[in-house]
């Protein structure tokens, strides 16, 4: 999909000391996606960065972008809760 015209892009950055563990926890959710959607998450030494790109030439796909971001944020929140809960146990 690259940086072509008609694509919408959003990036989430989460600063957390366990960013690598968070990435490992959410990675399985990002395996199968439609060809018009791409999700790229990486650990940048204490910062989890996830970029979602959608081909927005079909306007309804903008909602898919929002829903994908919501799903990612929920998965990140759960991963953080589990990691921090295990630290406090």
C-alpha positions, 0 to 999 in steps of 0.5 A, spaced: 500 500 500 506 504 501 504 512 501 500 512 495 494 517 494 488 515 497 491 511 503 489 514 511 494 513 516 494 513 524 500 512 528 499 510 536 505 511 540 505 508 547 511 509 552 512 503 557 518 500 560 515 493 557 514 495 550 517 489 547 513 485 552 507 489 550 509 488 542 509 480 543 502 480 547 499 484 541 503 481 535 498 475 534 492 479 533 495 482 527 496 476 523 491 476 518 488 483 515 485 485 508 489 487 503 487 494 503 489 494 511 496 494 514 498 494 521 505 495 523 508 495 530 515 495 533 518 496 539 523 502 539 526 501 546 521 503 551 516 506 546 511 501 542 509 504 535 503 501 531 502 504 524 495 503 521 494 504 514 488 503 510 486 504 503 481 510 504 478 510 496 472 507 499 470 512 504 467 506 509 474 504 510 475 510 514 471 506 520 475 500 519 481 505 521 478 507 527 475 500 529 482 497 528 485 503 532 480 501 538 482 494 537 489 495 538 488 500 544 484 495 547 489 489 546 495 494 549 491 496 555 490 489 557 497 487 555 499 493 560 494 491 565 497 483 565 504 486 565 503 490 571 499 486 575 504 480 574 509 485 577 505 487 583 503 479 585 
